[in-house]
Amino acid sequence: MPLSVLEAGPVLPPPSSLLEMEELFGHPFTDPEFEEKHITRIPVTIAGGKTVTIACHVAVAARMARVFQKLKAENALGLIKTYDGCFNIRKVRGGNRPSLHAWGLAIDLNAGQFPLGSTQHQNAVLVRAWTAEGFFNGSKFHRPDPMHFQYSANAM
């Protein structure tokens, strides 16, 4: 996939609060045209050469694509056994706060192996690839979520 197409999206810093999230990335819960205006789809390759399509916010599409390209260059795509979701307008599981998935700014990988609440950690190569692009890994959440990577400055 040519990054030049994806790099046309806005370059926005990782948000550090819900208010900043809405100001920078839109209002998925109240804007009926949110998906049409802000979500793009990118094909990426995971373990076994399988191609999946990620629906994500246009502001992070190039960053996500670079993570997959870096992992491919490092012969590390095998670390991603499953792609388990990105854009999904919903609240945090078991809570009332909006999930970063609602903006298409969070991605879940290897959910079966690293479920919500697990104290296991994803491979360090995979975590470094995501954090280098501004994503925060959910293994550091109060309720660990090691499958989860979100474009944010902190655990929010």
C-alpha positions as a Markdown table, in Angstrom:
| # | Residue | x | y | z |
|---|---|---|---|---|
| 1 | Met | 0.0 | 0.0 | 0.0 |
| 2 | Pro | 1.5 | 3.4 | -0.9 |
| 3 | Leu | 2.0 | 5.5 | 2.2 |
| 4 | Ser | 1.8 | 8.7 | 0.2 |
| 5 | Val | -2.0 | 8.2 | -0.1 |
| 6 | Leu | -2.3 | 7.6 | 3.7 |
| 7 | Glu | 0.0 | 10.4 | 4.7 |
| 8 | Ala | -2.5 | 12.9 | 3.3 |
| 9 | Gly | -4.4 | 12.5 | 6.6 |
| 10 | Pro | -4.0 | 15.1 | 9.3 |
| 11 | Val | -0.9 | 14.9 | 11.5 |
| 12 | Leu | -2.3 | 15.1 | 15.0 |
| 13 | Pro | -0.6 | 14.5 | 18.4 |
| 14 | Pro | -1.7 | 11.7 | 20.7 |
| 15 | Pro | -4.5 | 13.0 | 22.8 |
| 16 | Ser | -4.3 | 13.1 | 26.6 |
| 17 | Ser | -7.9 | 13.6 | 27.6 |
| 18 | Leu | -11.4 | 12.9 | 26.3 |
| 19 | Leu | -12.0 | 16.6 | 25.6 |
| 20 | Glu | -8.8 | 16.8 | 23.5 |
| 21 | Met | -9.9 | 13.6 | 21.8 |
| 22 | Glu | -13.2 | 15.1 | 20.7 |
| 23 | Glu | -11.6 | 18.4 | 19.7 |
| 24 | Leu | -8.9 | 16.7 | 17.5 |
| 25 | Phe | -10.6 | 13.6 | 16.2 |
| 26 | Gly | -14.4 | 14.4 | 16.0 |
| 27 | His | -17.5 | 13.1 | 17.8 |
| 28 | Pro | -18.3 | 9.5 | 16.9 |
| 29 | Phe | -21.3 | 9.3 | 19.3 |
| 30 | Thr | -23.1 | 12.4 | 18.0 |
| 31 | Asp | -22.0 | 13.0 | 14.4 |
| 32 | Pro | -24.0 | 10.7 | 12.1 |
| 33 | Glu | -21.4 | 11.3 | 9.3 |
| 34 | Phe | -18.4 | 10.5 | 11.6 |
| 35 | Glu | -17.5 | 7.3 | 9.7 |
| 36 | Glu | -17.8 | 8.9 | 6.3 |
| 37 | Lys | -15.7 | 11.9 | 7.3 |
| 38 | His | -13.0 | 10.3 | 9.5 |
| 39 | Ile | -12.6 | 6.5 | 8.9 |
| 40 | Thr | -10.5 | 5.0 | 6.2 |
| 41 | Arg | -9.7 | 1.3 | 5.5 |
| 42 | Ile | -6.2 | -0.1 | 5.0 |
| 43 | Pro | -5.2 | -3.6 | 4.0 |
| 44 | Val | -2.4 | -5.1 | 6.1 |
| 45 | Thr | -0.7 | -8.5 | 6.3 |
| 46 | Ile | -0.5 | -10.6 | 9.5 |
| 47 | Ala | 0.8 | -14.1 | 10.3 |
| 48 | Gly | 0.7 | -16.6 | 7.5 |
| 49 | Gly | 0.5 | -14.0 | 4.8 |
| 50 | Lys | -3.2 | -13.3 | 5.6 |
| 51 | Thr | -4.5 | -9.9 | 4.5 |
| 52 | Val | -7.0 | -8.1 | 6.8 |
| 53 | Thr | -8.6 | -4.7 | 6.4 |
| 54 | Ile | -8.4 | -2.3 | 9.2 |
| 55 | Ala | -11.0 | 0.5 | 9.5 |
| 56 | Cys | -9.3 | 3.3 | 11.4 |
| 57 | His | -9.2 | 7.1 | 11.8 |
| 58 | Val | -7.6 | 8.8 | 8.9 |
| 59 | Ala | -5.2 | 10.6 | 11.3 |
| 60 | Val | -3.6 | 7.3 | 12.3 |
| 61 | Ala | -3.8 | 5.3 | 9.1 |
| 62 | Ala | -0.2 | 6.1 | 8.0 |
| 63 | Arg | 1.1 | 5.3 | 11.5 |
| 64 | Met | -0.7 | 1.9 | 11.5 |
| 65 | Ala | 0.6 | 1.1 | 8.1 |
| 66 | Arg | 4.1 | 1.9 | 9.1 |
| 67 | Val | 3.9 | -0.5 | 12.1 |
| 68 | Phe | 2.9 | -3.3 | 9.8 |
| 69 | Gln | 5.6 | -2.4 | 7.3 |
| 70 | Lys | 8.2 | -2.2 | 10.0 |
| 71 | Leu | 7.2 | -5.6 | 11.3 |
| 72 | Lys | 7.4 | -7.1 | 7.8 |
| 73 | Ala | 10.9 | -5.6 | 7.3 |
| 74 | Glu | 11.9 | -7.2 | 10.7 |
| 75 | Asn | 10.4 | -10.5 | 9.6 |
| 76 | Ala | 8.0 | -10.2 | 12.6 |
| 77 | Leu | 4.5 | -10.3 | 11.1 |
| 78 | Gly | 4.2 | -13.8 | 12.7 |
| 79 | Leu | 3.8 | -12.0 | 16.0 |
| 80 | Ile | 0.3 | -10.9 | 14.9 |
| 81 | Lys | -1.7 | -14.1 | 14.9 |
| 82 | Thr | -5.1 | -12.4 | 14.9 |
| 83 | Tyr | -6.5 | -8.9 | 14.1 |
| 84 | Asp | -9.4 | -8.4 | 16.5 |
| 85 | Gly | -10.8 | -5.0 | 15.7 |
| 86 | Cys | -10.2 | -1.3 | 15.5 |
| 87 | Phe | -13.1 | 1.1 | 14.7 |
| 88 | Asn | -16.2 | 0.3 | 16.8 |
| 89 | Ile | -18.4 | 3.0 | 18.3 |
| 90 | Arg | -18.8 | 1.7 | 21.8 |
| 91 | Lys | -17.9 | 2.4 | 25.5 |
| 92 | Val | -15.1 | 0.8 | 27.4 |
| 93 | Arg | -16.0 | -2.8 | 28.4 |
| 94 | Gly | -17.6 | -2.7 | 31.8 |
| 95 | Gly | -17.6 | 1.1 | 32.0 |
| 96 | Asn | -19.2 | 4.4 | 30.9 |
| 97 | Arg | -16.3 | 6.1 | 29.3 |
| 98 | Pro | -16.0 | 6.1 | 25.5 |
| 99 | Ser | -13.6 | 3.6 | 24.1 |
| 100 | Leu | -10.8 | 4.8 | 21.8 |
| 101 | His | -12.2 | 2.2 | 19.4 |
| 102 | Ala | -15.1 | 4.6 | 18.9 |
| 103 | Trp | -12.7 | 6.9 | 17.1 |
| 104 | Gly | -10.8 | 4.2 | 15.3 |
| 105 | Leu | -7.7 | 5.1 | 17.3 |
| 106 | Ala | -7.3 | 1.7 | 19.0 |
| 107 | Ile | -6.5 | -1.7 | 17.7 |
| 108 | Asp | -6.7 | -5.2 | 19.3 |
| 109 | Leu | -4.3 | -7.9 | 18.3 |
| 110 | Asn | -3.9 | -11.5 | 19.5 |
| 111 | Ala | -7.0 | -11.2 | 21.8 |
| 112 | Gly | -7.3 | -15.0 | 22.3 |
| 113 | Gln | -3.7 | -15.2 | 23.6 |
| 114 | Phe | -3.7 | -11.8 | 25.5 |
| 115 | Pro | -7.3 | -11.3 | 26.8 |
| 116 | Leu | -8.6 | -8.4 | 28.8 |
| 117 | Gly | -7.3 | -8.8 | 32.4 |
| 118 | Ser | -4.3 | -10.9 | 31.4 |
| 119 | Thr | -1.0 | -10.1 | 33.0 |
| 120 | Gln | 0.9 | -11.6 | 30.1 |
| 121 | His | 2.7 | -9.2 | 27.7 |
| 122 | Gln | 2.9 | -9.2 | 24.0 |
| 123 | Asn | 6.3 | -9.7 | 22.4 |
| 124 | Ala | 8.6 | -6.7 | 23.0 |
| 125 | Val | 9.3 | -6.3 | 19.3 |
| 126 | Leu | 5.6 | -5.9 | 18.6 |
| 127 | Val | 5.1 | -3.4 | 21.5 |
| 128 | Arg | 8.1 | -1.3 | 20.5 |
| 129 | Ala | 6.8 | -1.1 | 16.9 |
| 130 | Trp | 3.5 | 0.4 | 18.1 |
| 131 | Thr | 4.9 | 2.6 | 20.8 |
| 132 | Ala | 7.4 | 4.1 | 18.3 |
| 133 | Glu | 4.4 | 5.4 | 16.3 |
| 134 | Gly | 2.7 | 7.0 | 19.4 |
| 135 | Phe | 0.5 | 4.1 | 20.6 |
| 136 | Phe | 0.1 | 3.2 | 24.2 |
| 137 | Asn | -0.2 | -0.5 | 25.1 |
| 138 | Gly | -3.1 | -1.6 | 27.3 |
| 139 | Ser | -0.9 | -3.9 | 29.4 |
| 140 | Lys | -0.2 | -0.8 | 31.6 |
| 141 | Phe | -3.9 | -0.1 | 32.3 |
| 142 | His | -5.3 | -0.5 | 35.8 |
| 143 | Arg | -7.2 | -3.5 | 34.4 |
| 144 | Pro | -4.6 | -4.9 | 32.0 |
| 145 | Asp | -5.5 | -5.2 | 28.3 |
| 146 | Pro | -2.4 | -6.5 | 26.6 |
| 147 | Met | -4.2 | -7.0 | 23.2 |
| 148 | His | -4.9 | -3.3 | 23.0 |
| 149 | Phe | -2.9 | -0.5 | 21.5 |
| 150 | Gln | -4.3 | 3.0 | 21.4 |
| 151 | Tyr | -3.1 | 6.3 | 20.0 |
| 152 | Ser | -2.9 | 8.3 | 23.1 |
| 153 | Ala | -0.3 | 10.0 | 25.3 |
| 154 | Asn | -1.4 | 7.9 | 28.4 |
| 155 | Ala | -3.8 | 5.3 | 29.6 |
| 156 | Met | -6.7 | 7.8 | 29.5 |
